[in-house]
Structures are given as structure tokens and as C-alpha cells.
Amino acid sequence: MGAKTVNKLAVPGATLHYEVTGSGPVLLLIAGGGTDAGVFSGMVGQLAAEYTVVTYDPRGNSRSRSDGDATDESVEQSAADALALLDAVAGHEPAYVFGTSSGAITGLELITRHPERVRMLVAHEPPCTEVLPDAADARAFFEDVYATYREDGLTAADVVFMMGTGMDDDAMPPMEDLLPEYRELAERMQGNAATFYEHKLLPFTRYVPDLDALRRVADRVVPAAGLESFAHLPGRPIEVVAEHLGWPVVMFPGGHGGYASHPAPFATHLAHLLKTDTL
């Protein structure tokens, strides 16, 4: 595994913090929600034995600060950021992409707009709930989370969000019980919470994927979910997407955050999937 390099990339309206480790084909890992590159730290070493692993803090999160006042993030802009990173690291070569949660939505938009740049996309639980048959209920839930944040603050919004998405069992241990490196990550995520609720939650959960365009690249899209979370709200939309693609959902260890809770088996499963690439 090569040494990790820490880099900055200027993009329209922001400067992205990104990290590159290893050598070989480029594998871009896209974090979701209020998380950042650090959530993949448990997997990077294992994957970097075979891939040039690129992780980054999404725009507005942690060390990727927006220029000026924060605004609602569009999925199109998020995909443009991912493309800019691929340009910087992979040049014009197609890359492997793994996205989770809203990062999976970014991946879906990236392969829709720039299919020639993605060798394989593993889309892990994209919460694009507009594809669900009960989309109105899901939309109302996320609007309630947003309203709770605006009216009652972060703590109340966290309770509503975690319970309604089945992630209440994923709560982290008390801050004082964490190792220093995980405490730093947890503090960054806490610092991102307001940006997530204010500027990312509704734009991403209202995203409507272009299913016709995705069908045209179905051989390069792997629909994925967590064994412990696929029945909950963030995991359900990928089953609908998978039906349109004509593929079964590939199950990964753990829940919505299985990449962090079960990093070794998750990375092993991901590496095996990437080896099924037919390009």
C-alpha cells in the first residue's frame, strides 16, 4: 500500500479536501450525509493493496468548505464535484465508484451524466425515496425531520431521523469512550449536522433518478444494501432501482453504515464485486 497523500481541489464555489492511498485502478469512495472521508478509514488500507483509493469530504462537510454562505446542494453539483476529482486523479480513464447513502445518489447522477467515466458503480442504499410506491409518506417524513430541526434543534431532529430510518441502533458510543481518531471524526460529523439538515437532506431525498438512462448502463451498476438495513427507509429505494436494472440487490455486511461498523468484511465483499468488472 502506498502512502496516503492529502490534497485540496478548487471547484466552483468550494475547495474539496481529498485523500489518495495505494496504487492501481482508481476507486472513488463517496461518503453520504454529514460524514466525510474518515468514515472509510477502516477499509482504505485493505482496498489500497489493489486500488488507488480516493476519499473526500463532500462539499460543505468538514474540511471541504464552501466559498461564502452555505446554500442548498444540488445533486448535479455533487456529481460535478465527483467528476472533478476523477479528472484530477484518473485523468480520462474510467474509474470504479462506490457511493453510500446520498453518496450513492451522487454516484447515480455521475454515471447518468458521464457514463464513460465510470467503470463500475456500487450504489449502496441511495435514499432516492421518490421511486417508492409510498413516496408521499417518505417525503412527508423527511419534511418532518427538516421542520423538527428548524423548530426544535439538532438533538430533536437526530431523534426523529434516527428512529424513522431504523438507524437508532447505529448510535455511536459516548464521545469520551472513543479512540482519539474516532473522536475527531465524530466531532467533525457533529459539526456537519446543521449543514446536513439545512442544505442536503431534502435536495437529496427528493432526487428522482433517470431510470431509463440507468438501464442503458445496467451492466455497470451494482445495486447494494446492508443485511441489517435493507428493509428500512434508506435501504428500500435500491430494490426499486434494481428491478428497473434487472439485477438483484447485492447484500453487504451490517446496516446503513456497514462500511464503518464492519470494515474488513465490507471491504472484502466490495473488492470481490469489483473483480466482476467486464470492461
N, C-alpha and C positions, 0 to 999 in steps of 0.2 A: 504494500500500500504506500503510495506517495504521500508526502507531507501535505497538510492542509494549507491552502492559501486563502486569505481573507481579502475581499475586494469590494470596490464600490463601482456602480454603474449609473451614470446620469441618464435618465429617461425623461420625457416630457412631464413636468410637474412633480418630479420626485427624484431621489437618489436611492438606488437599491443596494442593500448590503447582501453580498452573496459569498459563498464559500465553495471551494473546489478541492476535492480529495481524490486521489487514485489516478489510474490511467486506463485507457481502453475506450470503448464506445461511450458516448455521453449519455448519462442518465440524470434527468432533471426531476427532483422531488419537490412537489408543490404543496406547501402547508395550507391549512384552512383556518377559517375563523379568526380568532385573536392569537393564534400561535405563530411561531417563526421557525427558522432553520433549526433551532435547537431541539425541536421535538423529534427529529430524525437522528439525533446523535447516537442512539443505541444501535442503529442499523448501518450507519455510514461506513464504519470500519470494515464490516463484513462485505458490503457491496463494492467497496473501493478496491477489493482484491481483483476485480474483473472489469470495473467500470470507472470512468471519470464521473464521479458523483458531484452534482451541483445542487446545493440547497440555498435558499434565500429567505429573507424576511419579506413577505408581501408588502406592497405599498401601504404606508400608514401604520405598519406594525413595527414595534421595537426599534431596530436600527435603520429601517428604511423610511425615513421621514419625508413627508410630502412638502413641497415648496408652498409657503403661505398657509392660509387657513385650510383645514380639512374639509373635504366635500364628499358627497356620496360617491362610492366607487362603482364604476360600470364594469360589467363582465368583459366587455370589449377592451377596456383599458387594461384590465388584469391580464388578458390573453396577450395584448401587445407587450406588456412587461415581460411575460414569459418568453415571447419570441425574441425580444431584445437580448435576453440572457443567452438564448440559444445562438443568436448571431455572434455574441461576444466569445462564447466558449467553443461552439461546434462549427462555426462558420456556416457553410451551406449544407453540411451533412445532416441527414435526418437523425433525430435523437430519440432515445427511449424516454418516456414521460410517465411518472407516477404522480397522481394527484389524489388528495383525500379531502372529503367534505367540500367546502367552497373551492378548494384547490382542484378537486376533480371537475367542478364546473368550469374552472379556468381551462383545464385540460380539454374538456369537450369543445369549448369555444375555440381553442387553439387548433385542434385537429379539423374543426369545421372550416375555419378560415384559411388555414395553411396546412392542408393535408400532406403536402410534400415534405414538410419539416418534421413530421412525427413518424418514427419507425414503428412504435407501438405505444399505445396509451392504456395504462391500467387506471380505470376510473373507480375509485373506492368511495362508495356511499355519497355521491353528489346529491345534496338536498334540493334538487330541482322539483319541488313538490307540485308545480303546475301540471305535471304529466299524470298525476294521480287521479283516480276516479272521484275521490273526495277532496279535490284540490281546494274547494271553498273552505272546508274545515281547516285544512293545513294553513291556508292563507290567513284565516282568522286567528289561528293560534299564534303565528309569528307576529301579527299585528298587535296581539295582546301582550306578547313579550316586549315589543317595542314601546307600547303605551305604558307598561309597568316600569320600564327603565326611565321613561321621561317623567313619570309621575312619582315614583317611589324609590328610584335609585338603583344602583348596580346590584346590591345584595338581593333585593326583591326580584329583580329581573333574572338573576342567576338561578334562584329557586324555581321560578316558573319555567325557565328554559330547560334546566336540567331534568326536572320531573317530567315535562311534556315530551322530551326527546329520548327518555329512557337512559339518560346519562348520569342520573343521580348516584348510581353505584360507582361511577368513574371519578368521584371527587378525590382530590389529592390529599395526602396526609397533612397534618398541621405543618406550617412553614418551618417551625423550629426542628421538626423531625427529618427534614430533607437534607441530603448531602449538599455542600456548598454550590456545586454546579447546577443541581436541580432547583435549589432555592433561587438562584439567579434567573433561571428560566421561568419559574413560577412567578417571580416578581415582574418580569417583563410581560408575561401573559396578563397578569392583573392590570398592568399599566395599559394594555391594549383593549381592555374590556369595553371602555366607553366608546372607543372608535368602532369596535365590532358592532355594538348595539345601534349606535347612531348612524353609521355610514356603510355597513356591509351586510347586516342581517337581512333587511328587506330587499335590497337590489339583487342579492344572490339567490334567495329563496324564491323570488319571483321570476327567475330566469326560465325561459322556455327553450329547450334545446331544439335544434333543427334536425328532427329525426330522419327526414329524407336524406339530408347531407350525411348524417352519421351512417345510414345504411350503405352509402356508397363507399365508405371506408370501414365497413364492419369487420373485415379481416384483420384490422389493426387496432380494434378497440376491445379491451377486456373489461367487461362489467364485473365489479368486485364488491364484496360486502364482508362484514365481520360476522363470525358464527354466533356471537352473543348479541348482535345488534340489528341484524337484517330485518327483523320484524318491527322495529321501532321507526319513528317518523323519518329520521335522516337516511335510514337504510332502504326504505321501501321504494323510492323512485327508481333505483337502479334496476329493479326487477321489471318495471315497465319499459325502461330503455332497452334492457336485454331482450325482451320479447320482440321489440322492433328490429333489433340487430340480428335476431335468430340464433343467439347464443345463450347458454345457461349462465347464471351468476356464479362466479368463482368465489368460494368462501375462504377467508383469511382468518388466522387465529385472533381471538379477542373480540373486542367490540369496536365502537366507532373510532377509538384511539388505539387500536391494536398494535400499530407501529411503535407506540411508546410503551405500552404495557407488556407486549410480548415481542420485543425487537428481534431476537435471534430467530425464532421460528418464522416470524413475519418476513424477515429479510431472505431467509432460505426459500420460502414459498415464492416471493417476488422474483428471486434470481432464477428459479426453475421456470416460471412463466416467461420471463424474458428470453429464455433459450428456445422457446417455441416459435420465435420470430421466423417468418418465412421470406423476408425480403433479401 
